[in-house]
Amino acid sequence: MSDNNYYFDGAGSAGGPDTQGFTLCSRRINSFSARDCRVVFTSLAVISLGVAVAFAALGAWLILPFAGAEALALYGAYRWIVRHADDAEWLCISGNAVVLAVKENAQTRQYEFNCAWARLVVNRRHGNVRLALRSHGREVEVGRYLDSDARQKLARDLKARLKVQ
């Protein structure tokens, strides 16, 4: 591991070797594949609906709408997890450019800043650290998939690279 590229535990790995610049890739932690997630959520829904049908057969039919609502909530949670499974963030400083690409909800947005104008904004609140890059009235959050310690380390490194005092 070089000084310019990082691997944050649980956050993903940096891009390829780049001895001149700085590259960071952070991702959501995904412990399930889409198939595994589908199996888990389908199993939960089937068990819930099965228990509801058994109680409805015993005369407690009012449980069916609540079991249906629970199955819909499970489906919504499953869809949200699958939709955001590939969310990631890439930060690259090369030459005089800072490029941040954010992939959320299957859409990628790219932001480009000039190193001379970009400033790092660090907000500390209740032990949490929020980082953002700001330039010309535009502010974009950075390090959203990193834990607090990794964000603090990233803040130190970005301040040094952006020549912020």
C-alpha positions, -999 to +999 in steps of 0.1 A: +000+000+000+015+033-010+011+066+009-012+079-018-039+052-018-059+039+011-078+009+021-104+017+048-116-014+066-152-020+057-153+008+032-137-006+001-103-003-015-085+024-034-081+024-071-050+014-090-015+025-081-011+062-086+022+076-074+015+112-084-020+117-071-045+105-045-072+080-051-100+068-028-129+045-035-154+039-007-184+017-009-213+005+012-208-026+032-228-054+016-229-087+034-256-102+011-257-107-026-290-097-043-299-134-045-292-140-008-312-108+001-341-120-019-341-154-002-340-139+033-368-114+026-389-139+008-385-164+037-395-138+062-426-128+042-437-164+037-433-172+074-452-141+084-480-148+059-481-185+069-486-176+106-512-151+097-532-176+076-530-201+104-544-176+129-570-165+103-581-201+100-586-201+138-609-171+135-585-142+140-589-130+104-580-094+113-544-104+113-543-108+075-542-070+067-513-065+091-494-095+077-500-081+042-487-047+054-456-064+069-450-083+036-452-050+017-427-033+042-403-063+037-406-059-001-399-022+002-368-028+024-356-054+000-360-031-030-341-003-011-312-026-002-309-039-038-312-004-053-284+010-031-261-021-031-237-006-056-235+029-041-199+041-040-178+072-041-145+078-059-122+107-050-092+115-072-067+143-069-044+145-099-024+175-109-046+206-103-079+188-104-101+172-077-126+148-091-154+133-070-178+108-086-208+096-065-228+066-075-262+065-057-293+047-067-278+035-100-270+071-110-235+086-111-228+123-106-194+137-112-180+169-096-148+186-106-129+212-085-097+231-090-072+224-062-064+261-059-101+269-051-113+238-034-116+239+004-124+211+028-152+218+052-151+197+084-182+197+107-179+179+140-211+172+159-215+148+188-184+128+179-194+124+142-174+141+115-189+153+082-166+162+053-175+183+023-156+199-006-165+235-013-157+257-042-175+287-058-207+283-037-210+246-044-206+220-016-204+182-020-202+157+009-171+134+008-164+102+027-201+093+033-193+055+034-163+058+058-164+055+095-156+085+117-119+075+122-114+070+085-131+104+078-107+121+103-077+105+086-091+115+052-096+151+064-060+154+075-047+141+042-071+162+021-061+194+041-024+187+034-031+180-003-054+210-008-029+232+010-054+243+036-040+258+068 
